[in-house]
Structures are given as structure tokens and as C-alpha cells.
């Protein structure tokens, strides 16, 4: 038998500002009240009859959400964006348009992704959950959903074979 365990969006929300970058343009800075959901697929383990204990899963997701909550989210791997730190400020330049921002460093979360899309957020959180596969041989797949609001978002699924 296989089970699908859900750690849902009611528990995990974050409010953040971002802008999505293209080759020649970028969105205006704006915000969302993001929702995050995780689904774990697998059999019950033999000791506790669980797919995974909610108490073990929750801290992974909560840490991710807390790092992004009430922050300006910036991608560090986008070739069109430069981010330069001077004292406690970040000087940000969208190169194609020479569009510049200055943010207090404390208000920013720098993320090792290419763009601040829900696809990239889902991939980032999903990568943090990969250690669960080796710790729990009963887990077959992990699916992460990140939504800009209910009904608009992205699911990303990793199976044990495609880690
Ligand atoms: Zn947006």
C-alpha cells in the first residue's frame, strides 16, 4: 500500500516582495502572500506506522518559510542582475535596463536560484528535503507546491529515482 501524506498550506505561509526577470525586461517590485504545501509519497514505516512524522517534516518547511517571510527576494544566479554589497546595503542592478535599487541587507533574502518564480522556490525547498530519502527508505516521492495565491502556483515532484 502507498500513502500520500500532506503538510499543508494552512501551516506554511510567507509574505514577500519580488520581481521576475526576463532577458530584456523585469517586473515592477511587488508582493504576494505565498502558500507552501508538501506531499510525501510512500509506505508506512515498520516502527511507527507513519510515512514520516509531521514533527520531523515541519521544521524543514518552517525554516524555509521563515527565511523568506517579510523579505525582498533576490536571485543570485540570474545573469542579468548584479548584487553588490556596500556596508549594510545591497546595490541591485538589472543590467539590460540599467534599473537600480538599493535595499537594506537585513530586508533581503538572497536565494541561490535563477529567478524568483514559484518554480524556482519549489525546486529550492524540494532540494532541502532530499536528505529525507536516505533517512526514510519507505519514502518514494516528495512533492512541493508553492503558490502566489490559492489556485496560482507550481508543484515540483522528486521521486527516489530522479533525485
Ligand atoms: Zn509576483
Boltz pocket constraint, residues with backbone or C-beta under 6 A from the ligand:
constraints:
  - pocket:
      binder: B
      contacts: [[A, 18], [A, 30], [A, 31], [A, 32], [A, 148]]
      max_distance: 6.0
